[in-house]
Amino acid sequence: RVHGGIFQMFACRSNTSLSRFAVARRMMSKLTADNPYTLSQEISIEPLTSRQVSEACGRAEKAQSLWAHTTLAERQTLCNRFIEEFEKRKDQVARDITRTVGKPLDQSYGEIRGMYDRARAMIEIAPEALKEDSLPEKAGFFRRIAKEPVGLVLVISPWNYPLLTAINAVIPAILSGNSVLIKHAVRTAHCGDHIVSAFNAAGSPSGLLQSVMTTHDVVSEIIPRVGFVSFTGSVNGGRQVYDQTMTGTRYIDSTLELGGCDAGYVAQDANPENAAAGLIDGAFYNAGQSCCGIQRVFVHSSVHKKFVEASVALANEYVLGDPMDSKTNLGPVALPEVPHQMANVVRDALLKGGKLAAGAAMPCNDAAGKGRFFRPTVLDNCNGDMEVMKEEVFGPIVAIQSVNSDAEAVERINASKYGLTSAIYTSDQNRAAKLAPQLNTGTVFMNRCDFLDPLLPWIGQKLSGRGCSLSVHGFRGMTRHKSYHFRL
């Protein structure tokens, strides 16, 4: 799976055995990642050993035992100072993301701004999210429902949006009185370090927030020790995490934000040019490497031709190139194996009757002969037998299918095993309000897509995940309820 590359980062294992080959084995165990534009190695990390991560857990547990007794106002102050300190680092952070992910530099800055927006929203709603439930008085008794921190929170974040996915859990965890271990993908390990550095500069207690770069085996060892796991990544990775939270001496709650094969519907009353502008951006932003990016589009037959023409024109406007160059608006694909996987997806669609309306059927370089690129690709005349309509591609490919009614569009959107988001493009709010309850997705958009509002819960249905982040509901997993029932 290519969604976020979460468990791919554990491909190398540390070797702690003592032998004359120990040095060579340690060298082989390094976790590495390249620059997807220059293809040179950018990251080489010695993974932390089981003992080192266990020691980090010990520091986190000690820090949390004190942090749990701070006031919410003190926690809010720390989080606000974190934003101020991160702003001082933003230029380096943006360049680091662009170097290792291939995201155009302007989009890397955009992710930083988005992180601030989410952090500020979580800080603002924390009093409401964490307030205790009120109960009517009962003569002779004292009753209280407390919300207590779970202790240590493990945040496993992917490379595609390394700041946004991490902050979704980090800020609510800190505000709730917990300590945090961040486990980033190797490709964006620097992001965890930048977050921790900014928190430390903001005055965070020692050990409250730590970044740990280690192997899958070591992460598996510590999951039974934590109080909550926030995981963003592949379906298979999510299954492994969930299984690990249900073993051992206690059950641990988790939020799993997994894959998607998100769909849009362009209704007969929609403006096809406006719909194309929104959906094509939703499909190709960040080179299509987004769990909620648009991959399938169902278009009413009456506007199908105009929509395809507008989509092709937009796709052909993208500029492939050095992601550090301000003229580039589509960067290289992050993972080495993905361009060839996308070529197979396009080939499958063409063999099953699809039409290549824009783009290419093979990976490519930019005009300078550099980079790991795949041109923005628009496939028309698609059908449900194609892989592109069934599996998450995680690249700049969008598949279009004509439909004859709202009911057919709903049926085809719901045919997916995923259920993260869907988008309805229409000029009639009543139409969207009628269709939205019929769509089996965690979020339904009208006239927009591929966007998270931090005051709304981010949640998936079916194989797209369990639990939720953001909004007041995103705090739920960070605390546990305790009932106080005193006879006076």
N, C-alpha and C positions, 0 to 999 in steps of 0.2 A: 504494500500500500504506500501511497505517496502523500497522504494527507499529513502535513506537518512533519513527517519523518521522525515521529517521537521514538519509536522503539528501534528505528534504524541507527540511532545514535549510540546504541548499546552494542553494536556489531563487534567491537573489539573488547577483549576481556583483559583485566589486569591479571598478572601472575606474580604471586608473592612467595613462591617457593624459592629456597636458597640453593643455588647450584652455580656451576661455572657458566651456565647459560643465562643467568638471571638478567644481566644487562641487556643481552640481545632480546630476551623475552619482553622486558619492559619497553624496549624500543618498539617492538612489534605491537605492543598493546596500546600505543598512543592512538588517541581519537583525532581524526584529521578531517579537514574540509577544504575545498578549493574555492577560488574566486571564479564564479561562473562566466565571467567575461574574459579574463586573461587566462583562465584555467591553471594558474599557478596556485601552489598550496598557500592558504592563508592561515589555517589554524592547525596546530599540533599540540595536543593536551595529554598529559599523563593523567589518567583517571584516578580519582581518590580511591584509596583502598577501603575495605569494609571497616577496618579499625578507625580510619580517619573520619569516615561518615558517621560512625557510631559516636565518636567524640564530638562531632558537630551536633548530633542529636542531643548529647548531654549538655552542651552549652546552651542550646535552644530551650531545653526543658528548664534549666536553671533561670535563664532570662525570663521565660514565660511565667514562672512562679511569682516573680516580682511584678512583671508587667500587668498581670491579671488584677492587681490591686490599684492600678492607676485609674484616674477618672477618664471619662470619654473626652472631655475637653482637652486633657493632656495628649491623648492619642490623636485627636484631630489636629492639634498643633504640630505634632511630629509629622503627620502626613502632609500638611500644608507646607512645612519646611522642606520636606522631601521634594516637592514640586519645584520650589525655589532653587534647591541645590541641583536638581536634574537639569534645569534650564541652563546652568553654567556649563554643563557637559554636552549639550544637545548637538553641537557641531561634530564632535568626535563620535557620538553615538550614531548619528545619521550616516556618517561616512562608513562606520564599521558595518552597519546593516547593509548598505549598498555594496560594500566590498564582498561580503560573504553570501548574501542572498541574491544580489543582482537587481534589487528594487531600485528604480530610478530615484535619484537623490531627493527630488521634490516630494516623492511619495514617502520616503523615509522620514523627512521632516513632518509630513502629514500624519504619520503614525505617532510621532512624538506629541503633536498637538492633540490628537485623538486620545492619547493616554492621559494627558492633563484633564481633558473634558470628563473622562470617565472617573478619574480620581476625585476631582472636585465634586462631581455628582454624588459619589459614594460618601464623601465626607459630609456633604450637606444633608443627606437623608439618613445618616447613621442614628441620630436620636430617635427618629420614628421607627427605624428597623430594629433597634436594640431595646426599646422601651418594654417594660414588663406589662403583662396583661393585667387589667384591673378586674377585681372580683368584688361582688357585694359583701358588705360586712356581715358577719355571722356571730351572734352573741356567744361568748365563751370560747371563741376560737380565733386564731390568727392564721390566715391562709395567704400564700404567696406563690406565684409562678415565676421563678428566676430564670434568667438566660445566662448561663455560665459558659466561658470559653472552653473549647474542646481541647486546648493545649497546644500541640504542635501540628501545623498544617503543612502538607507537602504539595507544592505547586509544580506540576510537570507541564512545561510549555513548549510549543513547536517553534520552528524557524520562520514560518511564513508571516506571522504577525507577532514577533517575540515580545514586544512591549505591551500591546493591547491584551493579549491572552494572559499574560502574567499579572498585569495590574487588576484585571477582573477579580482575581482572588486575593492578591497580596493586600490591597487596601482594606477590603472588608475583614480579612483575617486580623490585621493589626488593630483596626478599630474595635474589633470584638474582644481583644485582649489576648490574642494568640501570638505565638512565635511562628516563623516561617522558614522552611527550606525551599529554595527554588532550584529545580532541575531543568535547565534549558537543553534544547537540542545542541549538539556539538557545533553546528554551523552558526549558532547565535549565542554561544557560551558567554561572549563578551557582554551581552545584554543583561544577564543575571549579575555579572560583576558591576556593571554601571548602576543598576538599581540598588544593589547593596551599598556601593560606594556613596551614592547620594543619600541614602537613609542614614549611614554612619555620619556623614558630614552634617546631617540635620539634627544629630544628637541622639540617634537610636542607641539604646543600651546594648552593650556587647553581647553578641550571640542571638539577638532577637530576630535578625534576618540574615540568612547566610545563603550563598550560592554554592551548590555542590555539583561537580561534574564527575560522574562515575558511571559504572556499567549497569546494565539491566539487572544482573544478579544482585548487586549491592542494593539497588533500589527495592528489589523484591524483599530483601532482608529487613529493610527499615519500615516498610509499609505497616506491618503489625504494630509498630511502635508509635505511629502518629495517630492523631485524632480525626483527621479529615484529609482526603486527597482530592485535589482539583486537577483533572487531566484533560488536555486538549490534544487530539491526535486521531489516529486511525481507529477503525472499528475493532480490528484485531488487538491493537494495543489497549483499547478500552476494556475489552473482554478480559485481558490478562490482569489489568489493574483491579477490575471488579472482583475477579476470582480471588485475588490476594487480599482484598478487604474483607472477604467472607470466611477467612481461615484463621487459625490460631485460637487465642483465648478470648477474643472479643470481636464484635462486629464493628466495622468502621464505615462511616458514611462517605459518599463520594459524589462528585459532579463529573460527568463524562460528556465532553463536547466533542462529537465525532464527525463522521463524514457527511457529505451531502451530494445530491445530484439535482440541484435546485432548478425550479421551473418558473417561467413567466407565461402569462396568457395575455395576448393582445386581442381585446374584444372588438366587435364590429364597429362600435362607436368611438374607438380610440383614435387618436391622431397617430398614424403609423410612423411618421418621422420622429415625433417626440418619444414614442415608445422605443424606437430603435436606438435613439440617443441614450436613454436610460439603461436598456437591457444590454447593449453592446459594451457600454462602460462597465456594467456589472459582470460581464463575461470576461473582459480582457484586462481589467485593472489588476495590478500586481502580477501580470502575465497569467491571469486566470488561477493563480495559486491562493485560493480562498475557499474555505469550507462552505461559505454562503454565496459564492459566485454563481452566476447564472450559467447553466449548461444546456438546459432544454428550453425551447420556446415554442409554444403552441399559438398559432396565429389564425384568427378567423379568416376563412377563405376570401371574404369580400375585401380584406385589406392586405392579404398575403403578399401580393406582388409588390406593392409599394413598400411594405415593411422590409422585404428581402433587398430591394434596390437600395433603400436607405442604409441597411445594415452593411451591405457590401461597400458602399461609398465610405462609411465610417471606418470599416476594417482596413481599407486601403490607405487611410490617412495616418495610420500608426507609424512611428519612426523607431526602427530598431537600431540600437547602437550602444555606446559606452554609457552605462547607467549614471556615471558621474557628469555626463554632458547634459546641460539643461534642455537641449533639443530632443533628447530621447524620452519617449513616453511609453515604451515597452522594452523592458529589460530582458536579459537572458533567463532561462529556466534554471532554477537552483540546483536540482538533483541531476547527476550525470545520466541516469538511466531513463529519465522521463521523456526526453524528445523521441526516442525510438518507440517507447510505449504509445505515445500520441500518434506516431506514424502508423502503428498497427491499428489504432482505433479508427483513423481516417480510412485506411485501406478496407477495414471491415465494413464501414458505412458505404463506401463506393461499391463494394461487391454485392451489397444488399439493396442497391437501388438509389443510394444517396447521390446528391449532386454537389460537387465542389464549387460553391458560388464565389468564394474568396479564400485566399491563403494558399497553402501548399500541402502536399502529402508527405513531405520529408523534412527532417530538421535542416537548419541552415545556419550560416554565419551572417554577420552584418556586412555592410559595404566595405569595411576594412578587413574582412576575412576573419574576424574575431568572434568569440562568444558562442554560447550554447543556446541557440535560438530556435523558436518555432513560430512561424508567421501567424498572425491572427487569422483564424480559419473559420469560415462560415459554411456549414453544411446544410443544404436544403433537401427537401423531399425525404426526410428521415422517417423512420418507423420504429416501433417498439422492439423489434428483433435485433437492433443494432446495439453494440456495446456502449456507444456514446450515449444512448438513451437509458442505460441500465447501471453503468458503473461510474464512479467518480473519476474524472480524468485528471483534474488538478493542473490544467494548462489552458492556453488561449484557444479553446475550441468551443463553438456554440452550434447546437443542432436545432434546426427549425422543422416543424411539422404543421401542415395546414389542418384545421378542424372546421366543422360546420356549425357548431353550437357551443353554448356555455357548458352544457351537460357533458359534451364530449371532452371539452378541455379539462373539466374537473376530473373526469374518469382517467384521463391520461396522466394528469399531474399526480394523482393518487396511486398510479400503478407502480411507482417507485418504491423500493425497499427502504429508502431514506425519507426523512420528513423534517428537514431543518427550516427552510423558508420557501415561500412561493410569492409571486408578484402578479397582481392584476392591473392591467393598463386599460383604463376606461374613463369616459367623461361623466359617468354616472355613479355617484357614491352609493346609491341604493343597490346597484348591481353588485358592487364590491361587497357591500354588507350582506347581501343574499348569498354570495358565493363563498365568502370567507369561512363560515362555519362548516362548509362541506369539504374543505381542504384539510388534509391530514398532515399539517405542518405546524411547527412551534410558533412561527411568525408568518403572518400574511400582510404583505405590503399592498398599497394602492399607489400606482404611478411613481414608484421608486423601488429600489432593490439594493441588496448588498450593503446594508447599513445597520448599525446597532445604535439604538437610543438607550443610554445608560439608565433611564428611569423605567424601561420596560424589561421584563425578564427575558433572558436569552436562553432558549430551551429547544430541544429537539424531540421529535417523535420517532417511533420505529428505531431503525439502526443509527439514527443521528444522535442518540444520547439519552441521558437520564439526569435528573436534577436540573438546576438552573444557576446562572450567574447574573450579575447586575440586578438593578432595582432593589427594593427592600427585601424581596424574596431571595436574593443572592446571598444575604447574610445568614439564612437559616442553617446551612450546614456548618457555619463557623461557631455556633453555640449549641449547647444542649439544655433542654428544659430540666428544671428540678422543682419538685413540689415541696412546699413547706406547709405542714399541717400540724399546728400546735393547739393542744387543749390548754386553755388558760386557767 
